[in-house]
Amino acid sequence: MSSPSEHKAGYVNIVGKPNVGKSTLMNAMVGEKLSIITSRAQTTRHRIHGILNTPEYQIIFSDTPGILDPNYKLQENMLKSARSALVDADVLIYLTEAREKPDPESAFIQKVAGTRVPVLLVINKIDLSNQKEVELCMERWNEVLPLAEKIAISALRNFNIELIFNRILHYLPVAPPYFAKDALTDKSERFFTGEMIREKILLYYKQEIPYAVEVEIESFKEEQEIIRIRALIYVERESQKGILIGNQGKALKKVGRESRLDMETFFQKKVFLELRVKVKKDWRNNERFIKNFGYH
């Protein structure tokens, strides 16, 4: 075991375009499902920290929203969140996939190229590519991020995850822990409860509905035998409310049932979940509303 003076700690921030596997990678690194995962872009809306502790080190992984051109205020705040990950990183992971072509004109990529911290350029989903595609991808990124260390992985298959760990530990600075040694994340139980509900909506509804949804946990009461949760699901239009609830409330009941099962697994306790739906017109462009939900 290392002496206290040799203890390593730092922030490892994962950035990249939507849907390249940032959440899958962080969950694989931490060994817990902290970020929700779906096949849809823009699943992650907040920076979520997953904390990995051993006596020798503390790694604070940071999952971030995907980099995109914003169409409304919510997306502007999501982009700010991704940019903030460039500022406080001790190690930066830029996650890509073999079919993504780097844009040398991208302001975000130029900032990554200009950073002074170690950058790992990680090519994910190689299980869906061939050797030639991966090699071509490496060559393209060598021109844009010549100083970055390149690693090819499959986060879903856990391939080469250990290699990333070893490189992170190599670069991690000597420092005391930033969080308590038993901490798993910086987010609250209420936050994860809302995310579990939002994940089900992303999975079960099509087109615009999932993106027009935000979840507020109105009450979270933990008793000895059960946790009682009341949640409010916001949408932007009356028509969306009707689709979300479904014929005779069947669609919303399915979301509630599946969310409750996830919560019971997560909290290891019985859960009573009550869901309501409310219309908040054009909330994604309402600065005050989105700030109340922790988007900065």
Secondary structure, DSSP 4 states (H G I P E B T S, - for coil): ---GGG-EEEEEEEEESTTSSHHHHHHHHHTS--S---SSTT---S-EEEEEE-SSEEEEEEE-PPP---SSHHHHHHHHHHHHHHHS-SEEEEEEETTPPP-TT-HHHHHHHH-SS-EEEEEE-GGGS-HHHHHHHHHHHHHH-TTSEEEE-BTTTTBTHHHHHHHHHHHPPB---SS-TT--BSS-HHHHHHHHHHHHHHHH--TTGGGG-EEEEEEEEE-SSEEEEEEEEEESSHHHHHHHH-GGGHHHHHHHHHHHHHHHHHHTSEEEEEEEEEE-TTGGG-HHHHHHTT--
